[in-house]
Amino acid sequence: MSIVTTKLTGIGNSTGVVIPRDTLAELSLKKGDQVTIERTPDGLLITPFDPEHDAQVQAARKLLAKYRNTMKELAK
């Protein structure tokens, strides 16, 4: 995958990112598809939305919240 530079654009009262057509094709995305945006140490990661992955992330977050103190001790 190549590095793509794009601009932010106004869309009504919001701001959007225009993704070039060849990048959309490379990711098998089309207008109206959902994507996931994750913050990483290196910046933002935009990936196609995967409901199964989202359910797993939500379950992990719930588990981590429930066992917060345990996880904190294990991290030492």
N, CA, C and O atoms as a Tripos MOL2 file, in Angstrom:
@<TRIPOS>MOLECULE
protein
  304   303    76     0     0
PROTEIN
NO_CHARGES

@<TRIPOS>ATOM
      1 N           0.8540   -1.1780    0.0000 N.3       1 MET1
      2 CA          0.0000    0.0000    0.0000 C.3       1 MET1
      3 C           0.8940    1.2340    0.0000 C.2       1 MET1
      4 O           1.9440    1.2540    0.6430 O.2       1 MET1
      5 N           0.4820    2.2230   -0.7010 N.am      2 SER2
      6 CA          1.2620    3.4580   -0.8030 C.3       2 SER2
      7 C           0.7710    4.4880    0.2090 C.2       2 SER2
      8 O          -0.3090    4.3490    0.7830 O.2       2 SER2
      9 N           1.5680    5.5010    0.4140 N.am      3 ILE3
     10 CA          1.1880    6.6100    1.2810 C.3       3 ILE3
     11 C           0.3730    7.5880    0.4500 C.2       3 ILE3
     12 O           0.7620    7.9470   -0.6610 O.2       3 ILE3
     13 N          -0.7640    8.0170    0.9960 N.am      4 VAL4
     14 CA         -1.6650    8.9230    0.2930 C.3       4 VAL4
     15 C          -1.8150   10.1960    1.1100 C.2       4 VAL4
     16 O          -2.0580   10.1410    2.3150 O.2       4 VAL4
     17 N          -1.6720   11.3270    0.4650 N.am      5 THR5
     18 CA         -1.8880   12.6150    1.1100 C.3       5 THR5
     19 C          -3.1980   13.1790    0.5830 C.2       5 THR5
     20 O          -3.4460   13.1790   -0.6230 O.2       5 THR5
     21 N          -4.0310   13.6560    1.4950 N.am      6 THR6
     22 CA         -5.3260   14.2040    1.1140 C.3       6 THR6
     23 C          -5.6570   15.3780    2.0210 C.2       6 THR6
     24 O          -4.9770   15.5990    3.0230 O.2       6 THR6
     25 N          -6.6680   16.1150    1.6890 N.am      7 LYS7
     26 CA         -7.0560   17.2880    2.4700 C.3       7 LYS7
     27 C          -8.3650   17.0390    3.2030 C.2       7 LYS7
     28 O          -9.1770   16.2100    2.7930 O.2       7 LYS7
     29 N          -8.5530   17.7680    4.2890 N.am      8 LEU8
     30 CA         -9.8320   17.7740    4.9800 C.3       8 LEU8
     31 C         -10.7400   18.7470    4.2480 C.2       8 LEU8
     32 O         -10.2840   19.7720    3.7410 O.2       8 LEU8
     33 N         -12.0200   18.4250    4.1940 N.am      9 THR9
     34 CA        -12.9590   19.2740    3.4830 C.3       9 THR9
     35 C         -14.2230   19.4660    4.3150 C.2       9 THR9
     36 O         -14.6000   18.5930    5.0970 O.2       9 THR9
     37 N         -14.8610   20.5910    4.1460 N.am     10 GLY10
     38 CA        -16.0970   20.8630    4.8650 C.3      10 GLY10
     39 C         -17.2670   20.1260    4.2500 C.2      10 GLY10
     40 O         -17.4440   20.1170    3.0320 O.2      10 GLY10
     41 N         -18.0710   19.5020    5.1130 N.am     11 ILE11
     42 CA        -19.2730   18.8010    4.6780 C.3      11 ILE11
     43 C         -20.3720   19.2480    5.6230 C.2      11 ILE11
     44 O         -20.5260   18.6860    6.7070 O.2      11 ILE11
     45 N         -21.1390   20.2540    5.2250 N.am     12 GLY12
     46 CA        -22.1410   20.8270    6.1200 C.3      12 GLY12
     47 C         -21.4530   21.4540    7.3170 C.2      12 GLY12
     48 O         -20.5650   22.2900    7.1540 O.2      12 GLY12
     49 N         -21.8530   21.0620    8.5160 N.am     13 ASN13
     50 CA        -21.2240   21.5600    9.7340 C.3      13 ASN13
     51 C         -20.1050   20.6460   10.2180 C.2      13 ASN13
     52 O         -19.5660   20.8480   11.3060 O.2      13 ASN13
     53 N         -19.7530   19.6420    9.4170 N.am     14 SER14
     54 CA        -18.7180   18.6760    9.7860 C.3      14 SER14
     55 C         -17.5020   18.8250    8.8820 C.2      14 SER14
     56 O         -17.4840   19.6390    7.9580 O.2      14 SER14
     57 N         -16.5020   18.0270    9.1710 N.am     15 THR15
     58 CA        -15.2910   17.9850    8.3530 C.3      15 THR15
     59 C         -15.0690   16.5470    7.9180 C.2      15 THR15
     60 O         -15.1990   15.6230    8.7200 O.2      15 THR15
     61 N         -14.7370   16.3590    6.6540 N.am     16 GLY16
     62 CA        -14.5250   15.0120    6.1250 C.3      16 GLY16
     63 C         -13.1760   14.8710    5.4670 C.2      16 GLY16
     64 O         -12.5000   15.8570    5.1760 O.2      16 GLY16
     65 N         -12.7970   13.6390    5.2370 N.am     17 VAL17
     66 CA        -11.5520   13.3060    4.5510 C.3      17 VAL17
     67 C         -11.9300   12.7050    3.2020 C.2      17 VAL17
     68 O         -12.7350   11.7760    3.1380 O.2      17 VAL17
     69 N         -11.3660   13.2180    2.1530 N.am     18 VAL18
     70 CA        -11.6090   12.6730    0.8220 C.3      18 VAL18
     71 C         -10.5680   11.5950    0.5580 C.2      18 VAL18
     72 O          -9.3660   11.8610    0.5820 O.2      18 VAL18
     73 N         -11.0390   10.3750    0.3070 N.am     19 ILE19
     74 CA        -10.1420    9.2540    0.0330 C.3      19 ILE19
     75 C         -10.1400    9.0260   -1.4750 C.2      19 ILE19
     76 O         -11.1920    8.8050   -2.0750 O.2      19 ILE19
     77 N          -8.9610    9.0800   -2.0830 N.am     20 PRO20
     78 CA         -8.8850    8.9150   -3.5390 C.3      20 PRO20
     79 C          -9.4740    7.5800   -4.0170 C.2      20 PRO20
     80 O          -9.4240    6.5700   -3.3140 O.2      20 PRO20
     81 N         -10.0220    7.6080   -5.2100 N.am     21 ARG21
     82 CA        -10.7010    6.4500   -5.7930 C.3      21 ARG21
     83 C          -9.8200    5.1980   -5.8180 C.2      21 ARG21
     84 O         -10.2980    4.1090   -5.5010 O.2      21 ARG21
     85 N          -8.5420    5.3350   -6.1900 N.am     22 ASP22
     86 CA         -7.6790    4.1520   -6.2620 C.3      22 ASP22
     87 C          -7.4310    3.5540   -4.8780 C.2      22 ASP22
     88 O          -7.2760    2.3390   -4.7480 O.2      22 ASP22
     89 N          -7.3930    4.3940   -3.8500 N.am     23 THR23
     90 CA         -7.2250    3.9010   -2.4820 C.3      23 THR23
     91 C          -8.4800    3.1630   -2.0410 C.2      23 THR23
     92 O          -8.3910    2.1140   -1.4040 O.2      23 THR23
     93 N          -9.6520    3.7020   -2.3760 N.am     24 LEU24
     94 CA        -10.9080    3.0150   -2.0670 C.3      24 LEU24
     95 C         -10.9550    1.6430   -2.7390 C.2      24 LEU24
     96 O         -11.3620    0.6560   -2.1260 O.2      24 LEU24
     97 N         -10.5410    1.5920   -3.9800 N.am     25 ALA25
     98 CA        -10.5390    0.3190   -4.7100 C.3      25 ALA25
     99 C          -9.5630   -0.6640   -4.0680 C.2      25 ALA25
    100 O          -9.8560   -1.8550   -3.9590 O.2      25 ALA25
    101 N          -8.4200   -0.1680   -3.6510 N.am     26 GLU26
    102 CA         -7.4010   -1.0180   -3.0200 C.3      26 GLU26
    103 C          -7.9280   -1.6230   -1.7150 C.2      26 GLU26
    104 O          -7.5800   -2.7510   -1.3630 O.2      26 GLU26
    105 N          -8.7700   -0.8660   -1.0010 N.am     27 LEU27
    106 CA         -9.3290   -1.3250    0.2660 C.3      27 LEU27
    107 C         -10.6950   -1.9990    0.0990 C.2      27 LEU27
    108 O         -11.3250   -2.3890    1.0810 O.2      27 LEU27
    109 N         -11.1410   -2.1310   -1.1430 N.am     28 SER28
    110 CA        -12.4710   -2.6970   -1.4500 C.3      28 SER28
    111 C         -13.5710   -1.9310   -0.7240 C.2      28 SER28
    112 O         -14.4900   -2.5330   -0.1680 O.2      28 SER28
    113 N         -13.4760   -0.6100   -0.7290 N.am     29 LEU29
    114 CA        -14.4810    0.2540   -0.1160 C.3      29 LEU29
    115 C         -15.2330    1.0180   -1.1850 C.2      29 LEU29
    116 O         -14.7230    1.2590   -2.2790 O.2      29 LEU29
    117 N         -16.4630    1.3960   -0.8440 N.am     30 LYS30
    118 CA        -17.2440    2.2320   -1.7550 C.3      30 LYS30
    119 C         -18.0040    3.2580   -0.9210 C.2      30 LYS30
    120 O         -18.0900    3.1380    0.3010 O.2      30 LYS30
    121 N         -18.5400    4.2440   -1.5780 N.am     31 LYS31
    122 CA        -19.2910    5.3000   -0.9050 C.3      31 LYS31
    123 C         -20.3770    4.6780   -0.0290 C.2      31 LYS31
    124 O         -21.1230    3.8060   -0.4750 O.2      31 LYS31
    125 N         -20.4570    5.1320    1.2080 N.am     32 GLY32
    126 CA        -21.4600    4.6360    2.1370 C.3      32 GLY32
    127 C         -20.9690    3.5350    3.0650 C.2      32 GLY32
    128 O         -21.6260    3.2330    4.0620 O.2      32 GLY32
    129 N         -19.8050    2.9170    2.7490 N.am     33 ASP33
    130 CA        -19.2550    1.8900    3.6310 C.3      33 ASP33
    131 C         -18.7990    2.5110    4.9460 C.2      33 ASP33
    132 O         -18.4530    3.6910    4.9970 O.2      33 ASP33
    133 N         -18.8000    1.7160    5.9980 N.am     34 GLN34
    134 CA        -18.2990    2.1760    7.2940 C.3      34 GLN34
    135 C         -16.8300    1.8040    7.4250 C.2      34 GLN34
    136 O         -16.3830    0.7740    6.9190 O.2      34 GLN34
    137 N         -16.0860    2.6670    8.1180 N.am     35 VAL35
    138 CA        -14.6930    2.3920    8.4360 C.3      35 VAL35
    139 C         -14.4920    2.5760    9.9370 C.2      35 VAL35
    140 O         -15.2910    3.2240   10.6120 O.2      35 VAL35
    141 N         -13.4260    2.0030   10.4340 N.am     36 THR36
    142 CA        -13.0240    2.1620   11.8240 C.3      36 THR36
    143 C         -11.7930    3.0540   11.8460 C.2      36 THR36
    144 O         -10.8570    2.8550   11.0710 O.2      36 THR36
    145 N         -11.7990    4.0380   12.7370 N.am     37 ILE37
    146 CA        -10.6460    4.9130   12.9050 C.3      37 ILE37
    147 C         -10.0860    4.6700   14.3000 C.2      37 ILE37
    148 O         -10.7740    4.8700   15.3020 O.2      37 ILE37
    149 N          -8.8220    4.2350   14.3520 N.am     38 GLU38
    150 CA         -8.1770    3.9540   15.6330 C.3      38 GLU38
    151 C          -6.9880    4.8890   15.8220 C.2      38 GLU38
    152 O          -6.2370    5.1590   14.8840 O.2      38 GLU38
    153 N          -6.8320    5.3740   17.0390 N.am     39 ARG39
    154 CA         -5.6340    6.1460   17.3760 C.3      39 ARG39
    155 C          -4.5370    5.1600   17.7220 C.2      39 ARG39
    156 O          -4.7420    4.2370   18.5100 O.2      39 ARG39
    157 N          -3.3770    5.3600   17.1280 N.am     40 THR40
    158 CA         -2.2180    4.5250   17.4200 C.3      40 THR40
    159 C          -1.0650    5.4460   17.8010 C.2      40 THR40
    160 O          -1.1600    6.6570   17.6010 O.2      40 THR40
    161 N           0.0150    4.9040   18.3440 N.am     41 PRO41
    162 CA          1.1750    5.7450   18.6610 C.3      41 PRO41
    163 C           1.7280    6.4760   17.4340 C.2      41 PRO41
    164 O           2.3700    7.5180   17.5640 O.2      41 PRO41
    165 N           1.4770    5.9250   16.2460 N.am     42 ASP42
    166 CA          1.9900    6.5290   15.0140 C.3      42 ASP42
    167 C           1.0000    7.4640   14.3370 C.2      42 ASP42
    168 O           1.3460    8.1000   13.3420 O.2      42 ASP42
    169 N          -0.2250    7.5660   14.8510 N.am     43 GLY43
    170 CA         -1.2370    8.4320   14.2340 C.3      43 GLY43
    171 C          -2.5730    7.7240   14.1770 C.2      43 GLY43
    172 O          -2.9490    7.0300   15.1210 O.2      43 GLY43
    173 N          -3.2930    7.8900   13.0850 N.am     44 LEU44
    174 CA         -4.5990    7.2680   12.9140 C.3      44 LEU44
    175 C          -4.5110    6.0940   11.9520 C.2      44 LEU44
    176 O          -3.7800    6.1390   10.9630 O.2      44 LEU44
    177 N          -5.2570    5.0570   12.2510 N.am     45 LEU45
    178 CA         -5.3430    3.8830   11.3910 C.3      45 LEU45
    179 C          -6.7930    3.7710   10.9400 C.2      45 LEU45
    180 O          -7.6900    3.6250   11.7700 O.2      45 LEU45
    181 N          -7.0270    3.8370    9.6440 N.am     46 ILE46
    182 CA         -8.3720    3.7300    9.0870 C.3      46 ILE46
    183 C          -8.4750    2.3800    8.3830 C.2      46 ILE46
    184 O          -7.7120    2.0850    7.4640 O.2      46 ILE46
    185 N          -9.4360    1.5630    8.8310 N.am     47 THR47
    186 CA         -9.6230    0.2360    8.2580 C.3      47 THR47
    187 C         -11.1080    0.0160    7.9610 C.2      47 THR47
    188 O         -11.9620    0.6670    8.5630 O.2      47 THR47
    189 N         -11.4170   -0.8940    7.0420 N.am     48 PRO48
    190 CA        -12.8210   -1.2170    6.7980 C.3      48 PRO48
    191 C         -13.4690   -1.7200    8.0870 C.2      48 PRO48
    192 O         -12.8370   -2.4500    8.8510 O.2      48 PRO48
    193 N         -14.7170   -1.3370    8.3340 N.am     49 PHE49
    194 CA        -15.4410   -1.7540    9.5310 C.3      49 PHE49
    195 C         -15.7460   -3.2310    9.4600 C.2      49 PHE49
    196 O         -16.2480   -3.7250    8.4510 O.2      49 PHE49
    197 N         -15.4410   -3.9390   10.5430 N.am     50 ASP50
    198 CA        -15.7110   -5.3720   10.6410 C.3      50 ASP50
    199 C         -16.5480   -5.5980   11.8920 C.2      50 ASP50
    200 O         -16.0200   -5.4900   12.9980 O.2      50 ASP50
    201 N         -17.8340   -5.9080   11.7570 N.am     51 PRO51
    202 CA        -18.7090   -6.0630   12.9220 C.3      51 PRO51
    203 C         -18.2020   -7.1110   13.9090 C.2      51 PRO51
    204 O         -18.3400   -6.9330   15.1190 O.2      51 PRO51
    205 N         -17.6160   -8.2010   13.4100 N.am     52 GLU52
    206 CA        -17.0940   -9.2500   14.2950 C.3      52 GLU52
    207 C         -15.9250   -8.7150   15.1280 C.2      52 GLU52
    208 O         -15.8500   -8.9490   16.3340 O.2      52 GLU52
    209 N         -15.0280   -8.0020   14.4730 N.am     53 HIS53
    210 CA        -13.8910   -7.4070   15.1860 C.3      53 HIS53
    211 C         -14.3850   -6.3910   16.2100 C.2      53 HIS53
    212 O         -13.8750   -6.3390   17.3290 O.2      53 HIS53
    213 N         -15.3650   -5.5910   15.8350 N.am     54 ASP54
    214 CA        -15.9190   -4.5960   16.7420 C.3      54 ASP54
    215 C         -16.5160   -5.2650   17.9800 C.2      54 ASP54
    216 O         -16.3250   -4.7770   19.0940 O.2      54 ASP54
    217 N         -17.2270   -6.3630   17.8020 N.am     55 ALA55
    218 CA        -17.8160   -7.0880   18.9300 C.3      55 ALA55
    219 C         -16.7220   -7.6270   19.8510 C.2      55 ALA55
    220 O         -16.8730   -7.6080   21.0730 O.2      55 ALA55
    221 N         -15.6200   -8.1070   19.2650 N.am     56 GLN56
    222 CA        -14.5100   -8.6150   20.0690 C.3      56 GLN56
    223 C         -13.8500   -7.4950   20.8640 C.2      56 GLN56
    224 O         -13.4990   -7.6830   22.0290 O.2      56 GLN56
    225 N         -13.6780   -6.3340   20.2410 N.am     57 VAL57
    226 CA        -13.0720   -5.1880   20.9280 C.3      57 VAL57
    227 C         -13.9670   -4.7390   22.0790 C.2      57 VAL57
    228 O         -13.4740   -4.4590   23.1720 O.2      57 VAL57
    229 N         -15.2700   -4.6680   21.8470 N.am     58 GLN58
    230 CA        -16.1980   -4.2630   22.9020 C.3      58 GLN58
    231 C         -16.1710   -5.2520   24.0700 C.2      58 GLN58
    232 O         -16.2060   -4.8420   25.2310 O.2      58 GLN58
    233 N         -16.1100   -6.5530   23.7680 N.am     59 ALA59
    234 CA        -16.0420   -7.5680   24.8220 C.3      59 ALA59
    235 C         -14.7410   -7.4350   25.6180 C.2      59 ALA59
    236 O         -14.7440   -7.5610   26.8430 O.2      59 ALA59
    237 N         -13.6370   -7.1800   24.9220 N.am     60 ALA60
    238 CA        -12.3480   -7.0080   25.6050 C.3      60 ALA60
    239 C         -12.3650   -5.7770   26.4950 C.2      60 ALA60
    240 O         -11.8550   -5.8180   27.6140 O.2      60 ALA60
    241 N         -12.9420   -4.6840   26.0170 N.am     61 ARG61
    242 CA        -13.0320   -3.4730   26.8350 C.3      61 ARG61
    243 C         -13.8530   -3.7240   28.0990 C.2      61 ARG61
    244 O         -13.4940   -3.2620   29.1830 O.2      61 ARG61
    245 N         -14.9480   -4.4530   27.9530 N.am     62 LYS62
    246 CA        -15.7950   -4.7590   29.1000 C.3      62 LYS62
    247 C         -15.0190   -5.6140   30.1190 C.2      62 LYS62
    248 O         -15.0910   -5.3770   31.3250 O.2      62 LYS62
    249 N         -14.2820   -6.6040   29.6140 N.am     63 LEU63
    250 CA        -13.4770   -7.4700   30.4670 C.3      63 LEU63
    251 C         -12.3820   -6.6780   31.1820 C.2      63 LEU63
    252 O         -12.1660   -6.8530   32.3810 O.2      63 LEU63
    253 N         -11.6960   -5.8090   30.4440 N.am     64 LEU64
    254 CA        -10.6270   -5.0020   31.0380 C.3      64 LEU64
    255 C         -11.1770   -4.0570   32.1000 C.2      64 LEU64
    256 O         -10.5280   -3.8300   33.1210 O.2      64 LEU64
    257 N         -12.3540   -3.5110   31.8730 N.am     65 ALA65
    258 CA        -12.9570   -2.6140   32.8560 C.3      65 ALA65
    259 C         -13.3430   -3.3910   34.1160 C.2      65 ALA65
    260 O         -13.1590   -2.9040   35.2310 O.2      65 ALA65
    261 N         -13.8750   -4.5910   33.9340 N.am     66 LYS66
    262 CA        -14.3080   -5.4050   35.0690 C.3      66 LYS66
    263 C         -13.1240   -5.8320   35.9310 C.2      66 LYS66
    264 O         -13.2210   -5.8500   37.1580 O.2      66 LYS66
    265 N         -12.0090   -6.1750   35.2900 N.am     67 TYR67
    266 CA        -10.8320   -6.6680   36.0050 C.3      67 TYR67
    267 C          -9.6910   -5.6540   35.9650 C.2      67 TYR67
    268 O          -8.5240   -6.0190   35.8300 O.2      67 TYR67
    269 N         -10.0450   -4.3870   36.0820 N.am     68 ARG68
    270 CA         -9.0620   -3.3060   35.9820 C.3      68 ARG68
    271 C          -7.9150   -3.4590   36.9780 C.2      68 ARG68
    272 O          -6.7490   -3.3500   36.6010 O.2      68 ARG68
    273 N          -8.2370   -3.7080   38.2350 N.am     69 ASN69
    274 CA         -7.1940   -3.8400   39.2540 C.3      69 ASN69
    275 C          -6.3110   -5.0480   39.0080 C.2      69 ASN69
    276 O          -5.0980   -4.9790   39.2020 O.2      69 ASN69
    277 N          -6.9010   -6.1470   38.5870 N.am     70 THR70
    278 CA         -6.1400   -7.3530   38.2750 C.3      70 THR70
    279 C          -5.1700   -7.0790   37.1310 C.2      70 THR70
    280 O          -3.9990   -7.4520   37.1990 O.2      70 THR70
    281 N          -5.6620   -6.4270   36.0830 N.am     71 MET71
    282 CA         -4.8170   -6.1120   34.9320 C.3      71 MET71
    283 C          -3.6720   -5.1820   35.3320 C.2      71 MET71
    284 O          -2.5480   -5.3180   34.8490 O.2      71 MET71
    285 N          -3.9730   -4.2490   36.2110 N.am     72 LYS72
    286 CA         -2.9570   -3.2990   36.6920 C.3      72 LYS72
    287 C          -1.8440   -4.0550   37.4240 C.2      72 LYS72
    288 O          -0.6640   -3.7640   37.2300 O.2      72 LYS72
    289 N          -2.2170   -5.0130   38.2570 N.am     73 GLU73
    290 CA         -1.2180   -5.8030   38.9860 C.3      73 GLU73
    291 C          -0.4200   -6.6900   38.0370 C.2      73 GLU73
    292 O           0.7910   -6.8360   38.1960 O.2      73 GLU73
    293 N          -1.0880   -7.2790   37.0560 N.am     74 LEU74
    294 CA         -0.3900   -8.1260   36.0880 C.3      74 LEU74
    295 C           0.5870   -7.3460   35.2280 C.2      74 LEU74
    296 O           1.5730   -7.8960   34.7400 O.2      74 LEU74
    297 N           0.3100   -6.0620   35.0440 N.am     75 ALA75
    298 CA          1.1700   -5.2250   34.2050 C.3      75 ALA75
    299 C           2.4850   -4.8520   34.8970 C.2      75 ALA75
    300 O           3.4240   -4.3920   34.2470 O.2      75 ALA75
    301 N           2.5460   -5.0530   36.2140 N.am     76 LYS76
    302 CA          3.7670   -4.6800   36.9640 C.3      76 LYS76
    303 C           4.9090   -5.6170   36.6710 C.2      76 LYS76
    304 O           6.0010   -5.4490   37.2140 O.2      76 LYS76
@<TRIPOS>BOND
     1     1     2 1
     2     2     3 1
     3     3     4 2
     4     3     5 am
     5     5     6 1
     6     6     7 1
     7     7     8 2
     8     7     9 am
     9     9    10 1
    10    10    11 1
    11    11    12 2
    12    11    13 am
    13    13    14 1
    14    14    15 1
    15    15    16 2
    16    15    17 am
    17    17    18 1
    18    18    19 1
    19    19    20 2
    20    19    21 am
    21    21    22 1
    22    22    23 1
    23    23    24 2
    24    23    25 am
    25    25    26 1
    26    26    27 1
    27    27    28 2
    28    27    29 am
    29    29    30 1
    30    30    31 1
    31    31    32 2
    32    31    33 am
    33    33    34 1
    34    34    35 1
    35    35    36 2
    36    35    37 am
    37    37    38 1
    38    38    39 1
    39    39    40 2
    40    39    41 am
    41    41    42 1
    42    42    43 1
    43    43    44 2
    44    43    45 am
    45    45    46 1
    46    46    47 1
    47    47    48 2
    48    47    49 am
    49    49    50 1
    50    50    51 1
    51    51    52 2
    52    51    53 am
    53    53    54 1
    54    54    55 1
    55    55    56 2
    56    55    57 am
    57    57    58 1
    58    58    59 1
    59    59    60 2
    60    59    61 am
    61    61    62 1
    62    62    63 1
    63    63    64 2
    64    63    65 am
    65    65    66 1
    66    66    67 1
    67    67    68 2
    68    67    69 am
    69    69    70 1
    70    70    71 1
    71    71    72 2
    72    71    73 am
    73    73    74 1
    74    74    75 1
    75    75    76 2
    76    75    77 am
    77    77    78 1
    78    78    79 1
    79    79    80 2
    80    79    81 am
    81    81    82 1
    82    82    83 1
    83    83    84 2
    84    83    85 am
    85    85    86 1
    86    86    87 1
    87    87    88 2
    88    87    89 am
    89    89    90 1
    90    90    91 1
    91    91    92 2
    92    91    93 am
    93    93    94 1
    94    94    95 1
    95    95    96 2
    96    95    97 am
    97    97    98 1
    98    98    99 1
    99    99   100 2
   100    99   101 am
   101   101   102 1
   102   102   103 1
   103   103   104 2
   104   103   105 am
   105   105   106 1
   106   106   107 1
   107   107   108 2
   108   107   109 am
   109   109   110 1
   110   110   111 1
   111   111   112 2
   112   111   113 am
   113   113   114 1
   114   114   115 1
   115   115   116 2
   116   115   117 am
   117   117   118 1
   118   118   119 1
   119   119   120 2
   120   119   121 am
   121   121   122 1
   122   122   123 1
   123   123   124 2
   124   123   125 am
   125   125   126 1
   126   126   127 1
   127   127   128 2
   128   127   129 am
   129   129   130 1
   130   130   131 1
   131   131   132 2
   132   131   133 am
   133   133   134 1
   134   134   135 1
   135   135   136 2
   136   135   137 am
   137   137   138 1
   138   138   139 1
   139   139   140 2
   140   139   141 am
   141   141   142 1
   142   142   143 1
   143   143   144 2
   144   143   145 am
   145   145   146 1
   146   146   147 1
   147   147   148 2
   148   147   149 am
   149   149   150 1
   150   150   151 1
   151   151   152 2
   152   151   153 am
   153   153   154 1
   154   154   155 1
   155   155   156 2
   156   155   157 am
   157   157   158 1
   158   158   159 1
   159   159   160 2
   160   159   161 am
   161   161   162 1
   162   162   163 1
   163   163   164 2
   164   163   165 am
   165   165   166 1
   166   166   167 1
   167   167   168 2
   168   167   169 am
   169   169   170 1
   170   170   171 1
   171   171   172 2
   172   171   173 am
   173   173   174 1
   174   174   175 1
   175   175   176 2
   176   175   177 am
   177   177   178 1
   178   178   179 1
   179   179   180 2
   180   179   181 am
   181   181   182 1
   182   182   183 1
   183   183   184 2
   184   183   185 am
   185   185   186 1
   186   186   187 1
   187   187   188 2
   188   187   189 am
   189   189   190 1
   190   190   191 1
   191   191   192 2
   192   191   193 am
   193   193   194 1
   194   194   195 1
   195   195   196 2
   196   195   197 am
   197   197   198 1
   198   198   199 1
   199   199   200 2
   200   199   201 am
   201   201   202 1
   202   202   203 1
   203   203   204 2
   204   203   205 am
   205   205   206 1
   206   206   207 1
   207   207   208 2
   208   207   209 am
   209   209   210 1
   210   210   211 1
   211   211   212 2
   212   211   213 am
   213   213   214 1
   214   214   215 1
   215   215   216 2
   216   215   217 am
   217   217   218 1
   218   218   219 1
   219   219   220 2
   220   219   221 am
   221   221   222 1
   222   222   223 1
   223   223   224 2
   224   223   225 am
   225   225   226 1
   226   226   227 1
   227   227   228 2
   228   227   229 am
   229   229   230 1
   230   230   231 1
   231   231   232 2
   232   231   233 am
   233   233   234 1
   234   234   235 1
   235   235   236 2
   236   235   237 am
   237   237   238 1
   238   238   239 1
   239   239   240 2
   240   239   241 am
   241   241   242 1
   242   242   243 1
   243   243   244 2
   244   243   245 am
   245   245   246 1
   246   246   247 1
   247   247   248 2
   248   247   249 am
   249   249   250 1
   250   250   251 1
   251   251   252 2
   252   251   253 am
   253   253   254 1
   254   254   255 1
   255   255   256 2
   256   255   257 am
   257   257   258 1
   258   258   259 1
   259   259   260 2
   260   259   261 am
   261   261   262 1
   262   262   263 1
   263   263   264 2
   264   263   265 am
   265   265   266 1
   266   266   267 1
   267   267   268 2
   268   267   269 am
   269   269   270 1
   270   270   271 1
   271   271   272 2
   272   271   273 am
   273   273   274 1
   274   274   275 1
   275   275   276 2
   276   275   277 am
   277   277   278 1
   278   278   279 1
   279   279   280 2
   280   279   281 am
   281   281   282 1
   282   282   283 1
   283   283   284 2
   284   283   285 am
   285   285   286 1
   286   286   287 1
   287   287   288 2
   288   287   289 am
   289   289   290 1
   290   290   291 1
   291   291   292 2
   292   291   293 am
   293   293   294 1
   294   294   295 1
   295   295   296 2
   296   295   297 am
   297   297   298 1
   298   298   299 1
   299   299   300 2
   300   299   301 am
   301   301   302 1
   302   302   303 1
   303   303   304 2
@<TRIPOS>SUBSTRUCTURE
     1 MET1         2 RESIDUE 1 A MET
     2 SER2         6 RESIDUE 1 A SER
     3 ILE3        10 RESIDUE 1 A ILE
     4 VAL4        14 RESIDUE 1 A VAL
     5 THR5        18 RESIDUE 1 A THR
     6 THR6        22 RESIDUE 1 A THR
     7 LYS7        26 RESIDUE 1 A LYS
     8 LEU8        30 RESIDUE 1 A LEU
     9 THR9        34 RESIDUE 1 A THR
    10 GLY10       38 RESIDUE 1 A GLY
    11 ILE11       42 RESIDUE 1 A ILE
    12 GLY12       46 RESIDUE 1 A GLY
    13 ASN13       50 RESIDUE 1 A ASN
    14 SER14       54 RESIDUE 1 A SER
    15 THR15       58 RESIDUE 1 A THR
    16 GLY16       62 RESIDUE 1 A GLY
    17 VAL17       66 RESIDUE 1 A VAL
    18 VAL18       70 RESIDUE 1 A VAL
    19 ILE19       74 RESIDUE 1 A ILE
    20 PRO20       78 RESIDUE 1 A PRO
    21 ARG21       82 RESIDUE 1 A ARG
    22 ASP22       86 RESIDUE 1 A ASP
    23 THR23       90 RESIDUE 1 A THR
    24 LEU24       94 RESIDUE 1 A LEU
    25 ALA25       98 RESIDUE 1 A ALA
    26 GLU26      102 RESIDUE 1 A GLU
    27 LEU27      106 RESIDUE 1 A LEU
    28 SER28      110 RESIDUE 1 A SER
    29 LEU29      114 RESIDUE 1 A LEU
    30 LYS30      118 RESIDUE 1 A LYS
    31 LYS31      122 RESIDUE 1 A LYS
    32 GLY32      126 RESIDUE 1 A GLY
    33 ASP33      130 RESIDUE 1 A ASP
    34 GLN34      134 RESIDUE 1 A GLN
    35 VAL35      138 RESIDUE 1 A VAL
    36 THR36      142 RESIDUE 1 A THR
    37 ILE37      146 RESIDUE 1 A ILE
    38 GLU38      150 RESIDUE 1 A GLU
    39 ARG39      154 RESIDUE 1 A ARG
    40 THR40      158 RESIDUE 1 A THR
    41 PRO41      162 RESIDUE 1 A PRO
    42 ASP42      166 RESIDUE 1 A ASP
    43 GLY43      170 RESIDUE 1 A GLY
    44 LEU44      174 RESIDUE 1 A LEU
    45 LEU45      178 RESIDUE 1 A LEU
    46 ILE46      182 RESIDUE 1 A ILE
    47 THR47      186 RESIDUE 1 A THR
    48 PRO48      190 RESIDUE 1 A PRO
    49 PHE49      194 RESIDUE 1 A PHE
    50 ASP50      198 RESIDUE 1 A ASP
    51 PRO51      202 RESIDUE 1 A PRO
    52 GLU52      206 RESIDUE 1 A GLU
    53 HIS53      210 RESIDUE 1 A HIS
    54 ASP54      214 RESIDUE 1 A ASP
    55 ALA55      218 RESIDUE 1 A ALA
    56 GLN56      222 RESIDUE 1 A GLN
    57 VAL57      226 RESIDUE 1 A VAL
    58 GLN58      230 RESIDUE 1 A GLN
    59 ALA59      234 RESIDUE 1 A ALA
    60 ALA60      238 RESIDUE 1 A ALA
    61 ARG61      242 RESIDUE 1 A ARG
    62 LYS62      246 RESIDUE 1 A LYS
    63 LEU63      250 RESIDUE 1 A LEU
    64 LEU64      254 RESIDUE 1 A LEU
    65 ALA65      258 RESIDUE 1 A ALA
    66 LYS66      262 RESIDUE 1 A LYS
    67 TYR67      266 RESIDUE 1 A TYR
    68 ARG68      270 RESIDUE 1 A ARG
    69 ASN69      274 RESIDUE 1 A ASN
    70 THR70      278 RESIDUE 1 A THR
    71 MET71      282 RESIDUE 1 A MET
    72 LYS72      286 RESIDUE 1 A LYS
    73 GLU73      290 RESIDUE 1 A GLU
    74 LEU74      294 RESIDUE 1 A LEU
    75 ALA75      298 RESIDUE 1 A ALA
    76 LYS76      302 RESIDUE 1 A LYS
